[in-house]
Amino acid sequence: MHNYKITVAYDGTRYKGWQSQKTTDATIQGKLETILEKAAGRPIAVIGSGRTDAGVHAKGQTANFYLQDAWEAEELLELFNQYLPEDIAVLSVKEAKERFHSRFSATEKTYQYRIHTGKVPEVFERKYVYSYGRPLHVENMKKAAEYMTGTKDFASFCGNRHMKKSTVRSIYEIRFEETPSKEFVSPYGSCGEIRILYRGSGFLQSMVRIMTGTLIEVGEGKRQPEDIPVILEAKDRALAGFTAPAQGLMLMEVRYN
């Protein structure tokens, strides 16, 4: 058997997420598997590094699959990009070691969340940002984010309330990048775009979106940075903030040793 590692980029706007579903063919995994099944003459399972939610995008999703016969990497690359829809692209194909697993072998993931805080709505970037439309107190958000870094139990930030596996994860860095708007300057906070980059060992279902929603509530003044340790300790999803919209989230990179 030959194991192939691929890097995939996609605009998740019109898809029901990464994971294939019996009720729809509008999934990223489903599109990839359909092409491989036609080429190989049998069903081929494509294993993703993680399951992005409906509407979430990726610039660097990683996946792998096994083929009985050897294929040239360039041949597979051309096959995918010839038949994939225009909002999905395979960026690279490499033959990997047989034991490589895109999810279990991953050591680090980076997500980016974009928040538009300007008064004028985004037109051309509207599918890729959360159009919040009001200034946020970024310094308080940064203080709150410091409490989220480290190895902790993130049960309060997990979208799956019936999670049976460990909810402990390691967050290495939460970084903020601000692009001020020329249209309006507020002494209170940023009025333009805020990009939050989350780098960690792995993330729970909707974890980045819930963390972002909580940080936004801190930026609004509805919560204080010092509330974060209390939320973490409670291990109760109801105490964390809202789940930020999917379109602002992008899986940027998956790293392996």
Accessible surface in RSA format (square Angstrom, percent):
REM  Atomic radii and reference values for relative SASA: ProtOr
REM  Chains: A
REM  Algorithm: Lee & Richards
REM  Probe-radius: 1.40
REM  Slices: 20
REM RES _ NUM      All-atoms   Total-Side   Main-Chain    Non-polar    All polar
REM                ABS   REL    ABS   REL    ABS   REL    ABS   REL    ABS   REL
RES MET A   1   122.02  63.2  67.73  44.8  54.30 129.3  56.58  48.1  65.44  86.7
RES HIS A   2    54.96  30.0  53.80  37.4   1.16   3.0  34.30  35.4  20.66  24.0
RES ASN A   3     2.02   1.4   0.00   0.0   2.02   4.9   0.00   0.0   2.02   2.0
RES TYR A   4     1.03   0.5   1.03   0.6   0.00   0.0   1.00   0.7   0.03   0.0
RES LYS A   5    56.14  27.4  54.98  33.7   1.16   2.8  17.98  16.2  38.16  40.7
RES ILE A   6     0.27   0.2   0.00   0.0   0.27   0.7   0.27   0.2   0.00   0.0
RES THR A   7    33.14  23.6  33.14  33.6   0.00   0.0  18.95  25.5  14.19  21.4
RES VAL A   8     0.00   0.0   0.00   0.0   0.00   0.0   0.00   0.0   0.00   0.0
RES ALA A   9    22.21  20.4  21.10  32.6   1.11   2.5  21.20  29.9   1.01   2.7
RES TYR A  10    10.18   4.8   1.09   0.6   9.08  23.6   6.47   4.9   3.71   4.6
RES ASP A  11    30.59  21.4  25.52  25.4   5.07  12.0  16.30  38.4  14.29  14.3
RES GLY A  12     1.84   2.3   0.00   N/A   1.84   2.3   1.84   5.0   0.00   0.0
RES THR A  13    68.82  48.9  45.25  45.9  23.57  56.2  47.47  63.8  21.34  32.3
RES ARG A  14   142.49  59.8 120.67  61.5  21.82  52.0  66.23  90.5  76.26  46.2
RES TYR A  15     5.99   2.8   1.53   0.9   4.46  11.6   1.76   1.3   4.23   5.2
RES LYS A  16   119.16  58.1 109.59  67.2   9.57  22.8  52.20  47.0  66.97  71.3
RES GLY A  17     5.42   6.7   0.00   N/A   5.42   6.7   5.42  14.9   0.00   0.0
RES TRP A  18     4.82   1.9   4.61   2.2   0.21   0.5   0.90   0.5   3.92   6.4
RES GLN A  19    76.04  42.5  74.37  54.4   1.67   4.0  16.09  34.2  59.95  45.5
RES SER A  20    46.72  39.5  34.13  45.5  12.60  29.0  13.39  28.5  33.33  46.7
RES GLN A  21    77.88  43.5  58.05  42.4  19.83  47.2  29.24  62.2  48.63  36.9
RES LYS A  22   218.20 106.4 173.68 106.6  44.52 106.0 125.10 112.6  93.10  99.2
RES THR A  23   129.42  92.0  91.96  93.2  37.45  89.3  85.03 114.2  44.39  67.1
RES THR A  24    38.71  27.5  22.91  23.2  15.79  37.6  24.46  32.9  14.24  21.5
RES ASP A  25   107.27  75.1  97.98  97.5   9.29  22.0  43.57 102.5  63.70  63.5
RES ALA A  26    23.24  21.4  22.15  34.2   1.09   2.5  23.24  32.7   0.00   0.0
RES THR A  27     0.56   0.4   0.56   0.6   0.00   0.0   0.00   0.0   0.56   0.8
RES ILE A  28     1.11   0.6   1.11   0.8   0.00   0.0   1.11   0.8   0.00   0.0
RES GLN A  29    25.26  14.1  25.26  18.5   0.00   0.0   0.00   0.0  25.26  19.2
RES GLY A  30    13.89  17.1   0.00   N/A  13.89  17.1  13.20  36.2   0.69   1.6
RES LYS A  31    51.24  25.0  49.20  30.2   2.04   4.8  14.18  12.8  37.06  39.5
RES LEU A  32     0.00   0.0   0.00   0.0   0.00   0.0   0.00   0.0   0.00   0.0
RES GLU A  33    35.18  20.2  34.84  26.4   0.34   0.8  11.32  21.9  23.86  19.5
RES THR A  34    66.88  47.6  64.02  64.9   2.86   6.8  40.43  54.3  26.45  40.0
RES ILE A  35    15.01   8.5  13.10   9.8   1.91   4.6  13.89  10.0   1.12   3.0
RES LEU A  36     1.22   0.7   1.17   0.8   0.04   0.1   1.17   0.8   0.04   0.1
RES GLU A  37    79.81  45.8  78.33  59.3   1.48   3.5  13.36  25.8  66.45  54.3
RES LYS A  38   168.80  82.3 135.59  83.2  33.21  79.1  92.11  82.9  76.69  81.7
RES ALA A  39    39.03  35.9   5.24   8.1  33.78  76.8  15.87  22.4  23.15  61.3
RES ALA A  40    39.30  36.1   7.89  12.2  31.40  71.4  14.95  21.1  24.35  64.5
RES GLY A  41    68.22  84.1   0.00   N/A  68.22  84.1  35.42  97.2  32.80  73.5
RES ARG A  42    87.50  36.7  84.10  42.9   3.40   8.1  51.13  69.9  36.37  22.0
RES PRO A  43   103.38  75.3  92.53  84.4  10.85  39.4  93.29  77.0  10.09  62.7
RES ILE A  44     9.19   5.2   2.65   2.0   6.54  15.8   5.38   3.9   3.81  10.4
RES ALA A  45    70.57  64.9  56.72  87.5  13.85  31.5  59.36  83.6  11.20  29.7
RES VAL A  46     0.61   0.4   0.00   0.0   0.61   1.5   0.00   0.0   0.61   1.7
RES ILE A  47    47.84  27.2  44.72  33.3   3.12   7.5  47.84  34.4   0.00   0.0
RES GLY A  48     8.78  10.8   0.00   N/A   8.78  10.8   0.72   2.0   8.06  18.1
RES SER A  49     0.14   0.1   0.02   0.0   0.11   0.3   0.00   0.0   0.14   0.2
RES GLY A  50    11.97  14.8   0.00   N/A  11.97  14.8  11.97  32.8   0.00   0.0
RES ARG A  51   167.13  70.2 140.88  71.8  26.25  62.5  41.79  57.1 125.34  76.0
RES THR A  52     9.91   7.0   1.28   1.3   8.63  20.6   5.82   7.8   4.09   6.2
RES ASP A  53    38.33  26.9  30.65  30.5   7.68  18.2  17.00  40.0  21.33  21.3
RES ALA A  54    51.33  47.2  40.56  62.6  10.77  24.5  40.77  57.4  10.56  28.0
RES GLY A  55    14.49  17.9   0.00   N/A  14.49  17.9  13.04  35.8   1.45   3.2
RES VAL A  56     2.59   1.7   0.98   0.9   1.61   3.9   0.98   0.8   1.61   4.4
RES HIS A  57     2.07   1.1   2.07   1.4   0.00   0.0   2.07   2.1   0.00   0.0
RES ALA A  58     2.37   2.2   0.00   0.0   2.37   5.4   0.00   0.0   2.37   6.3
RES LYS A  59   116.59  56.9 109.63  67.3   6.96  16.6  59.44  53.5  57.14  60.9
RES GLY A  60     8.20  10.1   0.00   N/A   8.20  10.1   6.65  18.3   1.55   3.5
RES GLN A  61     0.00   0.0   0.00   0.0   0.00   0.0   0.00   0.0   0.00   0.0
RES THR A  62     4.72   3.4   4.72   4.8   0.00   0.0   0.00   0.0   4.72   7.1
RES ALA A  63     0.00   0.0   0.00   0.0   0.00   0.0   0.00   0.0   0.00   0.0
RES ASN A  64     0.23   0.2   0.23   0.2   0.00   0.0   0.00   0.0   0.23   0.2
RES PHE A  65     0.02   0.0   0.00   0.0   0.02   0.1   0.02   0.0   0.00   0.0
RES TYR A  66    66.71  31.1  62.31  35.4   4.40  11.5  46.27  34.8  20.44  25.2
RES LEU A  67     3.36   1.9   3.36   2.4   0.00   0.0   3.36   2.4   0.00   0.0
RES GLN A  68   121.36  67.9 107.67  78.7  13.69  32.6  23.33  49.7  98.02  74.3
RES ASP A  69   101.52  71.1  96.23  95.8   5.28  12.5  24.43  57.5  77.09  76.9
RES ALA A  70    71.94  66.1  43.01  66.4  28.93  65.8  43.21  60.9  28.73  76.1
RES TRP A  71    60.60  24.3  47.66  23.1  12.94  30.4  44.00  23.5  16.60  26.9
RES GLU A  72   128.40  73.7 124.77  94.4   3.63   8.6  44.59  86.3  83.80  68.4
RES ALA A  73    37.00  34.0  31.63  48.8   5.37  12.2  31.89  44.9   5.11  13.5
RES GLU A  74   105.71  60.7 101.75  77.0   3.96   9.4  52.54 101.6  53.16  43.4
RES GLU A  75    87.91  50.5  82.04  62.1   5.88  14.0  32.35  62.6  55.56  45.4
RES LEU A  76     0.40   0.2   0.40   0.3   0.00   0.0   0.40   0.3   0.00   0.0
RES LEU A  77    39.69  22.1  39.69  28.4   0.00   0.0  39.69  27.9   0.00   0.0
RES GLU A  78   106.46  61.1  99.29  75.1   7.17  17.1  38.09  73.7  68.38  55.8
RES LEU A  79    33.62  18.7  29.29  21.0   4.33  10.9  33.14  23.3   0.48   1.3
RES PHE A  80     0.00   0.0   0.00   0.0   0.00   0.0   0.00   0.0   0.00   0.0
RES ASN A  81    67.79  46.8  43.23  41.8  24.56  59.1  28.12  67.7  39.68  38.3
RES GLN A  82   128.35  71.8  94.26  68.9  34.09  81.2  36.14  76.9  92.22  69.9
RES TYR A  83   135.29  63.2 108.56  61.8  26.73  69.6  75.94  57.1  59.35  73.2
RES LEU A  84    16.22   9.0   0.70   0.5  15.53  39.0   0.71   0.5  15.51  41.7
RES PRO A  85    34.04  24.8  20.76  18.9  13.29  48.3  33.26  27.5   0.78   4.8
RES GLU A  86   183.79 105.5 139.54 105.6  44.25 105.4  63.57 123.0 120.22  98.2
RES ASP A  87    29.50  20.7  19.02  18.9  10.47  24.8  22.32  52.5   7.18   7.2
RES ILE A  88     6.62   3.8   0.00   0.0   6.62  16.0   0.93   0.7   5.69  15.5
RES ALA A  89    38.21  35.1  37.74  58.2   0.46   1.1  37.74  53.2   0.46   1.2
RES VAL A  90     3.61   2.4   0.00   0.0   3.61   8.7   0.00   0.0   3.61   9.8
RES LEU A  91    97.09  54.1  70.14  50.2  26.95  67.7  74.03  52.0  23.05  62.0
RES SER A  92    36.71  31.0  34.49  46.0   2.22   5.1  27.96  59.5   8.75  12.3
RES VAL A  93    13.12   8.6   0.47   0.4  12.65  30.5   0.47   0.4  12.65  34.3
RES LYS A  94   131.25  64.0 128.67  78.9   2.58   6.1  74.55  67.1  56.69  60.4
RES GLU A  95    99.13  56.9  68.26  51.6  30.87  73.5  28.78  55.7  70.35  57.4
RES ALA A  96    24.39  22.4   6.93  10.7  17.46  39.7  16.17  22.8   8.21  21.8
RES LYS A  97   176.24  86.0 164.89 101.2  11.35  27.0 115.07 103.6  61.17  65.2
RES GLU A  98   117.89  67.7 106.95  80.9  10.94  26.0  31.75  61.4  86.13  70.3
RES ARG A  99   222.78  93.5 197.78 100.8  25.00  59.5  82.71 113.0 140.07  84.9
RES PHE A 100    28.49  14.3  22.25  13.8   6.24  16.2  27.32  16.6   1.17   3.3
RES HIS A 101    40.41  22.1  40.41  28.1   0.00   0.0  29.95  30.9  10.45  12.2
RES SER A 102     0.00   0.0   0.00   0.0   0.00   0.0   0.00   0.0   0.00   0.0
RES ARG A 103   109.59  46.0 100.17  51.1   9.42  22.4  31.50  43.0  78.10  47.3
RES PHE A 104   141.29  70.7 110.17  68.2  31.12  81.0 114.06  69.2  27.23  77.9
RES SER A 105    39.61  33.5  23.98  32.0  15.62  36.0  20.96  44.6  18.65  26.1
RES ALA A 106    19.13  17.6   2.34   3.6  16.79  38.2   2.34   3.3  16.79  44.5
RES THR A 107    48.12  34.2  37.02  37.5  11.10  26.5  36.61  49.2  11.51  17.4
RES GLU A 108    23.34  13.4  23.26  17.6   0.08   0.2   3.34   6.5  19.99  16.3
RES LYS A 109    22.20  10.8  21.68  13.3   0.52   1.2   4.90   4.4  17.30  18.4
RES THR A 110    17.81  12.7  17.78  18.0   0.03   0.1  12.81  17.2   4.99   7.5
RES TYR A 111    21.65  10.1  21.65  12.3   0.00   0.0   4.76   3.6  16.89  20.8
RES GLN A 112    11.64   6.5  11.64   8.5   0.00   0.0   0.00   0.0  11.64   8.8
RES TYR A 113     0.00   0.0   0.00   0.0   0.00   0.0   0.00   0.0   0.00   0.0
RES ARG A 114    22.84   9.6  22.84  11.6   0.00   0.0   2.91   4.0  19.93  12.1
RES ILE A 115     0.00   0.0   0.00   0.0   0.00   0.0   0.00   0.0   0.00   0.0
RES HIS A 116    16.66   9.1  16.66  11.6   0.00   0.0  15.58  16.1   1.07   1.3
RES THR A 117     0.15   0.1   0.00   0.0   0.15   0.4   0.00   0.0   0.15   0.2
RES GLY A 118     1.01   1.3   0.00   N/A   1.01   1.3   0.18   0.5   0.84   1.9
RES LYS A 119   132.54  64.7 108.55  66.6  23.99  57.1  61.28  55.2  71.26  75.9
RES VAL A 120    94.31  62.1  90.72  82.1   3.59   8.7  91.92  79.9   2.39   6.5
RES PRO A 121    94.88  69.2  86.65  79.0   8.23  29.9  89.60  74.0   5.29  32.9
RES GLU A 122    51.04  29.3  42.08  31.8   8.96  21.3   4.52   8.7  46.52  38.0
RES VAL A 123    89.44  58.9  85.80  77.7   3.64   8.8  86.83  75.4   2.62   7.1
RES PHE A 124   180.25  90.2 161.19  99.8  19.06  49.6 163.33  99.0  16.92  48.4
RES GLU A 125    63.35  36.4  63.35  47.9   0.00   0.0  21.24  41.1  42.12  34.4
RES ARG A 126   131.72  55.3 122.96  62.7   8.76  20.9  42.30  57.8  89.42  54.2
RES LYS A 127    89.85  43.8  84.51  51.9   5.34  12.7  36.52  32.9  53.33  56.8
RES TYR A 128    58.90  27.5  56.83  32.3   2.07   5.4  34.34  25.8  24.56  30.3
RES VAL A 129     0.43   0.3   0.00   0.0   0.43   1.0   0.00   0.0   0.43   1.2
RES TYR A 130    41.54  19.4  41.54  23.6   0.00   0.0  16.87  12.7  24.67  30.4
RES SER A 131    54.10  45.7  32.88  43.9  21.22  48.9  27.53  58.6  26.57  37.2
RES TYR A 132    18.52   8.6   7.45   4.2  11.07  28.8   6.14   4.6  12.38  15.3
RES GLY A 133    27.27  33.6   0.00   N/A  27.27  33.6  16.17  44.4  11.10  24.9
RES ARG A 134   129.51  54.4 129.15  65.8   0.36   0.9  57.00  77.9  72.51  43.9
RES PRO A 135    37.07  27.0  30.92  28.2   6.15  22.4  30.92  25.5   6.15  38.2
RES LEU A 136     0.01   0.0   0.01   0.0   0.00   0.0   0.01   0.0   0.00   0.0
RES HIS A 137    53.42  29.2  53.21  37.0   0.21   0.5  25.24  26.0  28.18  32.8
RES VAL A 138     6.97   4.6   4.94   4.5   2.03   4.9   4.94   4.3   2.03   5.5
RES GLU A 139    95.37  54.8  94.51  71.5   0.86   2.0  46.16  89.3  49.21  40.2
RES ASN A 140    36.60  25.2  36.60  35.4   0.00   0.0   0.00   0.0  36.60  35.4
RES MET A 141     0.00   0.0   0.00   0.0   0.00   0.0   0.00   0.0   0.00   0.0
RES LYS A 142    70.10  34.2  67.78  41.6   2.32   5.5  34.04  30.6  36.06  38.4
RES LYS A 143   109.43  53.4 108.52  66.6   0.91   2.2  59.13  53.2  50.30  53.6
RES ALA A 144     0.00   0.0   0.00   0.0   0.00   0.0   0.00   0.0   0.00   0.0
RES ALA A 145     3.04   2.8   2.89   4.5   0.14   0.3   3.04   4.3   0.00   0.0
RES GLU A 146   124.36  71.4 110.61  83.7  13.75  32.7  39.82  77.0  84.54  69.0
RES TYR A 147    81.33  38.0  76.93  43.8   4.40  11.5  51.21  38.5  30.12  37.1
RES MET A 148     0.00   0.0   0.00   0.0   0.00   0.0   0.00   0.0   0.00   0.0
RES THR A 149    42.12  30.0  35.37  35.9   6.75  16.1  18.13  24.4  23.99  36.3
RES GLY A 150    31.85  39.3   0.00   N/A  31.85  39.3  30.88  84.7   0.98   2.2
RES THR A 151    95.45  67.9  64.94  65.8  30.51  72.7  44.50  59.8  50.95  77.0
RES LYS A 152    65.83  32.1  57.43  35.2   8.40  20.0  20.56  18.5  45.27  48.2
RES ASP A 153    39.07  27.4  31.52  31.4   7.55  17.8  13.74  32.3  25.33  25.3
RES PHE A 154     0.01   0.0   0.01   0.0   0.00   0.0   0.01   0.0   0.00   0.0
RES ALA A 155    24.40  22.4  17.51  27.0   6.89  15.7  17.79  25.1   6.61  17.5
RES SER A 156     0.00   0.0   0.00   0.0   0.00   0.0   0.00   0.0   0.00   0.0
RES PHE A 157     0.00   0.0   0.00   0.0   0.00   0.0   0.00   0.0   0.00   0.0
RES CYS A 158     2.97   2.2   2.27   2.5   0.70   1.6   2.15   5.4   0.83   0.9
RES GLY A 159    31.23  38.5   0.00   N/A  31.23  38.5   9.01  24.7  22.22  49.8
RES ASN A 160    53.78  37.1  46.28  44.7   7.50  18.1   7.31  17.6  46.47  44.9
RES ARG A 161   166.35  69.8 127.66  65.1  38.69  92.1  56.33  77.0 110.02  66.7
RES HIS A 162   152.33  83.3 137.99  95.9  14.34  36.7  99.57 102.6  52.76  61.4
RES MET A 163    62.29  32.3  35.41  23.4  26.88  64.0  22.81  19.4  39.48  52.3
RES LYS A 164   198.78  97.0 158.09  97.0  40.69  96.9 105.66  95.1  93.12  99.2
RES LYS A 165   156.76  76.5 143.63  88.1  13.14  31.3 103.98  93.6  52.78  56.2
RES SER A 166    73.00  61.7  52.74  70.4  20.26  46.7  53.74 114.4  19.27  27.0
RES THR A 167    17.99  12.8  15.37  15.6   2.62   6.3   7.70  10.3  10.29  15.6
RES VAL A 168    70.13  46.1  60.30  54.6   9.83  23.7  60.30  52.4   9.83  26.7
RES ARG A 169    56.22  23.6  53.03  27.0   3.19   7.6  12.15  16.6  44.07  26.7
RES SER A 170    23.51  19.9  23.17  30.9   0.34   0.8   6.16  13.1  17.35  24.3
RES ILE A 171     2.40   1.4   0.00   0.0   2.40   5.8   0.00   0.0   2.40   6.5
RES TYR A 172   102.14  47.7  72.08  41.0  30.06  78.2  54.94  41.3  47.20  58.2
RES GLU A 173    54.75  31.4  51.77  39.2   2.98   7.1  21.92  42.4  32.83  26.8
RES ILE A 174    20.36  11.6   0.24   0.2  20.11  48.5   0.24   0.2  20.11  54.6
RES ARG A 175   102.66  43.1  99.40  50.7   3.25   7.7  47.20  64.5  55.46  33.6
RES PHE A 176    24.21  12.1   3.10   1.9  21.10  54.9   3.10   1.9  21.10  60.4
RES GLU A 177    73.62  42.3  68.52  51.8   5.11  12.2  33.78  65.3  39.84  32.5
RES GLU A 178    76.27  43.8  46.63  35.3  29.64  70.6  14.74  28.5  61.53  50.2
RES THR A 179    82.18  58.4  80.64  81.8   1.54   3.7  56.26  75.6  25.92  39.2
RES PRO A 180   109.01  79.4  93.29  85.0  15.71  57.1  94.33  77.9  14.67  91.2
RES SER A 181    21.07  17.8   8.83  11.8  12.24  28.2  12.14  25.9   8.92  12.5
RES LYS A 182   213.11 104.0 175.17 107.5  37.94  90.3 124.68 112.2  88.44  94.2
RES GLU A 183    83.29  47.8  40.13  30.4  43.15 102.7  37.81  73.1  45.47  37.1
RES PHE A 184    80.80  40.4  74.89  46.4   5.91  15.4  79.63  48.3   1.18   3.4
RES VAL A 185   127.52  83.9 105.48  95.5  22.04  53.1 107.83  93.7  19.69  53.4
RES SER A 186    18.64  15.7   6.73   9.0  11.90  27.4   1.23   2.6  17.40  24.4
RES PRO A 187   146.46 106.7 101.62  92.6  44.83 163.0 115.12  95.0  31.34 194.8
RES TYR A 188   101.46  47.4  87.64  49.9  13.81  35.9  84.51  63.5  16.95  20.9
RES GLY A 189    20.39  25.1   0.00   N/A  20.39  25.1  15.10  41.4   5.29  11.8
RES SER A 190    12.42  10.5   1.61   2.1  10.81  24.9  10.23  21.8   2.19   3.1
RES CYS A 191     6.30   4.8   1.10   1.2   5.20  12.2   1.01   2.6   5.29   5.7
RES GLY A 192     5.10   6.3   0.00   N/A   5.10   6.3   5.10  14.0   0.00   0.0
RES GLU A 193    17.01   9.8  16.52  12.5   0.49   1.2   7.38  14.3   9.63   7.9
RES ILE A 194     0.00   0.0   0.00   0.0   0.00   0.0   0.00   0.0   0.00   0.0
RES ARG A 195    80.10  33.6  80.10  40.8   0.00   0.0   7.31  10.0  72.79  44.1
RES ILE A 196     0.00   0.0   0.00   0.0   0.00   0.0   0.00   0.0   0.00   0.0
RES LEU A 197    22.45  12.5  21.77  15.6   0.68   1.7  21.77  15.3   0.68   1.8
RES TYR A 198     0.00   0.0   0.00   0.0   0.00   0.0   0.00   0.0   0.00   0.0
RES ARG A 199    77.41  32.5  77.41  39.5   0.00   0.0  23.05  31.5  54.36  32.9
RES GLY A 200     0.00   0.0   0.00   N/A   0.00   0.0   0.00   0.0   0.00   0.0
RES SER A 201    40.58  34.3  28.03  37.4  12.55  28.9  21.88  46.6  18.71  26.2
RES GLY A 202    10.50  13.0   0.00   N/A  10.50  13.0  10.50  28.8   0.00   0.0
RES PHE A 203    34.44  17.2   6.96   4.3  27.49  71.5   6.96   4.2  27.49  78.7
RES LEU A 204     9.78   5.4   0.16   0.1   9.62  24.2   3.68   2.6   6.10  16.4
RES GLN A 205   102.68  57.4  85.82  62.7  16.86  40.1  31.22  66.5  71.46  54.2
RES SER A 206    23.27  19.7  13.26  17.7  10.01  23.1   6.30  13.4  16.97  23.8
RES MET A 207     0.60   0.3   0.00   0.0   0.60   1.4   0.00   0.0   0.60   0.8
RES VAL A 208     4.95   3.3   3.59   3.2   1.36   3.3   3.59   3.1   1.36   3.7
RES ARG A 209    35.72  15.0  35.63  18.2   0.09   0.2   0.18   0.2  35.54  21.5
RES ILE A 210     0.69   0.4   0.69   0.5   0.00   0.0   0.69   0.5   0.00   0.0
RES MET A 211     0.00   0.0   0.00   0.0   0.00   0.0   0.00   0.0   0.00   0.0
RES THR A 212     0.00   0.0   0.00   0.0   0.00   0.0   0.00   0.0   0.00   0.0
RES GLY A 213     0.00   0.0   0.00   N/A   0.00   0.0   0.00   0.0   0.00   0.0
RES THR A 214     0.00   0.0   0.00   0.0   0.00   0.0   0.00   0.0   0.00   0.0
RES LEU A 215     0.00   0.0   0.00   0.0   0.00   0.0   0.00   0.0   0.00   0.0
RES ILE A 216     0.05   0.0   0.05   0.0   0.00   0.0   0.05   0.0   0.00   0.0
RES GLU A 217    24.88  14.3  24.88  18.8   0.00   0.0   2.65   5.1  22.23  18.2
RES VAL A 218     0.38   0.2   0.02   0.0   0.35   0.9   0.02   0.0   0.35   1.0
RES GLY A 219     0.00   0.0   0.00   N/A   0.00   0.0   0.00   0.0   0.00   0.0
RES GLU A 220    45.76  26.3  17.55  13.3  28.21  67.2  13.26  25.7  32.50  26.5
RES GLY A 221    44.91  55.4   0.00   N/A  44.91  55.4  21.64  59.4  23.28  52.1
RES LYS A 222   154.16  75.2 116.47  71.5  37.70  89.8  78.22  70.4  75.94  80.9
RES ARG A 223    50.94  21.4  46.62  23.8   4.33  10.3  10.83  14.8  40.12  24.3
RES GLN A 224    95.10  53.2  95.10  69.5   0.00   0.0  38.08  81.0  57.02  43.2
RES PRO A 225     5.41   3.9   5.41   4.9   0.00   0.0   5.41   4.5   0.00   0.0
RES GLU A 226   101.92  58.5  94.02  71.1   7.90  18.8  54.86 106.1  47.05  38.4
RES ASP A 227    50.53  35.4  50.40  50.2   0.13   0.3   8.62  20.3  41.91  41.8
RES ILE A 228     0.00   0.0   0.00   0.0   0.00   0.0   0.00   0.0   0.00   0.0
RES PRO A 229    53.14  38.7  46.65  42.5   6.49  23.6  49.15  40.6   3.99  24.8
RES VAL A 230   100.06  65.8  95.01  86.0   5.05  12.2  99.01  86.0   1.05   2.8
RES ILE A 231     6.36   3.6   6.36   4.7   0.00   0.0   6.36   4.6   0.00   0.0
RES LEU A 232    16.93   9.4  14.81  10.6   2.12   5.3  15.02  10.5   1.91   5.1
RES GLU A 233   132.74  76.2 120.56  91.2  12.18  29.0  48.82  94.4  83.91  68.5
RES ALA A 234    44.90  41.3  14.25  22.0  30.66  69.7  25.41  35.8  19.50  51.7
RES LYS A 235   106.57  52.0  83.72  51.4  22.85  54.4  56.21  50.6  50.35  53.6
RES ASP A 236    59.67  41.8  56.00  55.7   3.66   8.7  14.55  34.2  45.12  45.0
RES ARG A 237    35.13  14.7  30.62  15.6   4.50  10.7   6.50   8.9  28.62  17.3
RES ALA A 238    72.99  67.1  42.90  66.2  30.10  68.5  49.77  70.1  23.23  61.5
RES LEU A 239    79.42  44.2  74.77  53.5   4.65  11.7  77.16  54.2   2.27   6.1
RES ALA A 240     7.75   7.1   0.00   0.0   7.75  17.6   0.00   0.0   7.75  20.5
RES GLY A 241     2.86   3.5   0.00   N/A   2.86   3.5   2.21   6.1   0.65   1.5
RES PHE A 242    70.95  35.5  61.22  37.9   9.73  25.3  69.47  42.1   1.48   4.2
RES THR A 243    50.89  36.2  33.22  33.7  17.67  42.1  21.47  28.8  29.42  44.5
RES ALA A 244     0.00   0.0   0.00   0.0   0.00   0.0   0.00   0.0   0.00   0.0
RES PRO A 245    39.06  28.5  31.94  29.1   7.12  25.9  39.06  32.3   0.00   0.0
RES ALA A 246    15.94  14.7  12.91  19.9   3.02   6.9  12.91  18.2   3.02   8.0
RES GLN A 247    60.50  33.8  59.85  43.7   0.65   1.5  17.80  37.9  42.69  32.4
RES GLY A 248     1.74   2.1   0.00   N/A   1.74   2.1   0.40   1.1   1.33   3.0
RES LEU A 249    10.79   6.0  10.54   7.5   0.25   0.6  10.79   7.6   0.00   0.0
RES MET A 250    23.06  11.9  23.06  15.3   0.00   0.0  22.26  18.9   0.80   1.1
RES LEU A 251     0.84   0.5   0.84   0.6   0.00   0.0   0.84   0.6   0.00   0.0
RES MET A 252    50.70  26.3  38.77  25.7  11.94  28.4  38.77  33.0  11.94  15.8
RES GLU A 253    70.74  40.6  69.41  52.5   1.33   3.2  24.77  47.9  45.97  37.5
RES VAL A 254    14.78   9.7   0.00   0.0  14.78  35.6   0.00   0.0  14.78  40.1
RES ARG A 255   127.14  53.4 124.40  63.4   2.74   6.5  32.60  44.6  94.54  57.3
RES TYR A 256    46.63  21.8  16.51   9.4  30.13  78.4  16.71  12.6  29.92  36.9
RES ASN A 257   172.10 118.7 104.55 101.0  67.55 162.6  67.56 162.6 104.54 101.0
END  Absolute sums over single chains surface
CHAIN  1 A    13084.9      10602.2       2482.7       6815.3       6269.6
END  Absolute sums over all chains
TOTAL         13084.9      10602.2       2482.7       6815.3       6269.6
